[in-house]
């Protein structure tokens, strides 16, 4: 018995060490750093202060947080509208067609997301490919200013995060017992009512997983706003990057990171509460 416990301990010990060194340690360091002060020569002084958090309340940074939340909600809503139907109908395909669709979803991940964003910038630039197509078919008469706009950033965010919503909904819909839908129809429910009372509730946890995988990253994907927004759509991630590279204010960057982490943690807590409640409803 002792040998089994020792073997189990030796098995999980590397995981605990990895978590402590590479996850817990950096988080503690970031939290402590957020209460430090930047010196006159850009060094970090271990002097306790709340000025970094007070600075976040300034209008420019407060507005940046609000814009980040707005962009995250916009991106999430669009990914739901596009990703849910795709994942739902993908789950109803035959096995061979499912493999084809899965391959099409996974192919973009073989290329760096940074390279793909530069591809979008080429596509959206004035007199670019999209402009020439629109003018060629007569929809527009002159080049459009698509790049470095808010819609361009939203498009890039949706493109980068849409596969996560598709796969989350697909995973949930594929595991669903379709006989329950047929039973609802046999008992007189319309197609819409059967979907709303059975399918929607059973696939909601998967959709909520996709919401988390979409909302949380969209708060910090600063390179998308950099490439497609041209610094005209600043996100919290952009501000953190600027503080680390240009301003060299590590304590303030740490404070911004702590607040962003708290916001995303609250969102995940809400997600767990909603999905937990739905699971309990299903059991009852």
N, C-alpha and C positions, 0 to 999 in steps of 0.2 A: 504493500500500500504506500509506504514511504517512497519507494522507488518510482511509483506512478506519479505521486505528487511532485517529486523532484524533476521527473521528466517533463511534466506539464509546466512547471515553473520555468525550466530552462527553455521550453518552447515559446512561451509568451514573453519571456524577459526581453528579447531583442525588440519586440513590438513596443513594450513599455518604454524602453530606453530611447527608441526612435521618436516616440510621441513626446517624451519629456524634452529631448534635445532639440528637435526640429519643429515642434508645434507649441508646447507649453512654454518653453524657454523664450522663444522670440516674442510670444504674446506678452509675457511678463515684462520683458525688456522694453517693448513698445509702450506698455502702460506706464512704467516708471519713467521712461524718456519723455512722455507727454507732460510730466510735471517739472521738467528741468528747464533751464534757461540757456539761450544762445549767447555765447560770449561775443566780445567786440571783434574777435578774429575768426568768427564763425565756428568756434569750438563749442562743445556742449558742457555747460557748467552744472554740476550737481547741486543746484539751489532750488528748493521747492517753491513753486509758483503756480497760480491758477490763471495767469495771464494768457496762456495758450488757449485755454477753453473760453476765456472771455473774448478773445480775438475772433473766435468762430462765430460769435453772435453779431459781429459787424455786418452791415447790410450786404457787402460784396460777397462774403462767404456764405451768409444765410441764403442769399438769392441763388448761389451756386448749388447749395443743397436742394433747394426747391426745384431748380431746373433739372437736377439729376433725378429727383423723385418723379417729376413730370415726364421726363424721357423714359424712365423705367416703366411707368404705368402705360404710356403710349405703346412702347415696344411690346409689353406683356399682352395688352389687349389685342394688338394686331397678330401676334403669334398665336393667340388662342383662336382668333377668327380663321386663320389660315391652317394652323397645325392640328386643331381638333378634328375637323372633317377629314383631313388627310390621314391622320392616325386611325380614325374610326373606320373609314372605308378600306384602308390598307389591311386591317385585321380581318376583313371579310373576303379578301382575295384568296385565290388558291395558293398552295404551298410554293409552286414555282414562281408565280407572280410576286409573292411576298419576298422571295430571295432577290428578284430583280430590283424591286423598289428599295429594299434594304441596301443593296449595293449602290444604287443611285444616291441614297442619302449619305452613305459613308464615304463615297469617293472624294467630296470636297475636303474631308478631314485629312486626306493624304498630302495636302498642301498647307503650308503655314497660313494661318488666318491673316497675318500681316501682309503676305503676298496677295491674298485674295482681296483685301481692302484696297491695295494699290490697283488691282484690276478694276474694282468698282470706280476708282477715281478716273481711270482712263475711259471707262464707259460713260461716266456722267459729265466729263469735262465739256466745255463749250466747243462746238464743232467736232465732238467726239462721235463714237459709234452710234449712241442712242439718238443724238441730234440728227445725224445723217439719215438714220432710218425714218425718224418722224418727218423730216423735210422731204424725204424721198417718196413717202406715201401720201404727202399732202396735208398731214395733220397740223404741222407748223410751217410758218413762212420764213422764220429766221432762227438762228441758234438760241437756245434757252440757257438760262443761268441756273443749272441744276447743282453743280458742285459747290461746296462751301455754303450749304444751306441746311436748315433744320430738317426738311424732308430727306435730304441725302444722308444725314446722320441716322435718322430713323430707319431708312432703308438698309443701311449697313448693319445696324443693330439687329434688325429682324432677320436679315440674311445670315448673320453669324449665330443667332440663337434659335432660329426656327427648328432646326433638326432635333434639338433637345425636347421641344414641345411635341413634335411628331412622334418621337420614339417613346416618350413617357405615356402619351395617350394610346399609342399602338400596344405597348406592353400591357396596359390595363384592359383595353378592349379585347385583346387576344385571349386573356385568361377568363373573360366573362362567359357565363353559361347562357348561350343563346336560346336554350330551351325556355328560359324564364320569359324572354321576349315573346316567343311563340305562345306560351301559356297565357300571357296578358292579352295577346290578340285573340286567342280562342275564347277568352272570357268577355270579349266585346270591346276591348280598348281599341281606340283608333291608333294609327301608326304613330302620330305625334304624342298621344298620351302614353303609349307603351314606351316610347323613347324617353319621355320626360320622367316617368315614374320608375322605370327599370334601368334602361341603358345609361341615362345621365347620372343617376345616383351611383351606379356600379363603376363608372369610369371617372367619377369626380376625383377620387384620390390620385389617379394617374395624371389628370389635368392639373391638379394642385401641385404635384411634383414638378410638372413642366413649368408652372408659374414660378416656383422657387428657382429652378434652374435658369429661368429667363430674367426674372426681376433682380435677383441678387447680383449676377455678373454685369448686367447693364448699368449698374451704379458705378462700376469702376473700369469699364472698357475704354480707357482714355485714348487709346491709339485710334479707335474708330472716329472719335470726335476730332482728333488731330488731323487725320488723313482726309476725311470727308467733310469736316466742318471748318477746317482752317482756323481753329481757335475761336471761331465765332459762336460755338456752342460748348462752353466750358463745363466740364463735369468735375465732381469731387476728385476723381482720379487724376485729372489734369492738374488741379491745384496741388495735390500731393506730389506729383512728379515735379512741378515747378519749384516747390519748396525744397525738394531733395537735391535738385540739380542746379537751378539758377539761384534761388534764394539761400540755399544751404542752411535752411532753418529746420533741422531735424526734429527738435522738440515740437514745433507747431505742426509739422507733417505727421508726427506721431499722434498728436491730439486729434487731428482730422481723421486719421485712420481709426482711432478708438471710437469716435462718434459714429463713423461709418459702420464699424463692426457691431456696435450696439444696435443701430438701426436695422441692419440685416438680421441680427439675432432675434430681434423682436418680430420681424416678419416671419422668420422660420418658426418661432414659437406659436404665432397665429396659425401658420400652416399646420403644425402638428395638432393644435387644438381642433381645427376644422376637420381634418382628416380623421382624427381620433373619434370625434363625435359622429361622423358619418359611418365609421366602422362599427360603432356601438349600435347605431340605428339599423345597420344591416344585420347584426346578430340578433336584435330584438324582432 
